[in-house]
Amino acid sequence: MNIFEKIVNREIPATIVYEDSDTLAFMDIGPVIKGHTLVIPKTCYDPVTETPDEVVAKLMLVAKRIAAAQIKGLGADGVNIIQNNGKAAGQVVPHIHFHVIPRFEGDGHHWNWAAKKYDSPAEMEKLAGQIREGLAG
């Protein structure tokens, strides 16, 4: 049983922001920015590619509501909504979840986003073709 399942089962405490029959949103104990909230399904699914479409849709709708509440309630200037999948992407808990992170002008946080370049338009097209093949099968 992962830590999120223990939170759902009330085996460990969490500061809950929102709850309905399928979804739970609670404060991240290691926030990127104070107010950072996690949105999870009460049933464990992992990875996103194996999560039912209706669950992903519901999670995104709840994340949208939390984002709006962060803007209204915290006075956030913006919001990051992030969903990591797999260890290589930074996922720590094997239970699909969205991070909803309020952002404020001058909050000092910067993503380490070092944009790369394709070697050529042909390389980009080749990779796009491989992705299209993945969509077909």
Buried (B, 14 or more C-beta within 10 A) or exposed (E): EEBBBEBBEEEEEBEEBBEEEBBBBBBBEEBBBEBBBBBBBBBBBBBBEEBEEEBBEBBBEBBBBBBEBBBEEBEBEEBBBBBBBEEEEEBEBBBBBBBBBBBBEEBEEEEEEEEEEEEEEEEEEEEEEEEEEEEEE
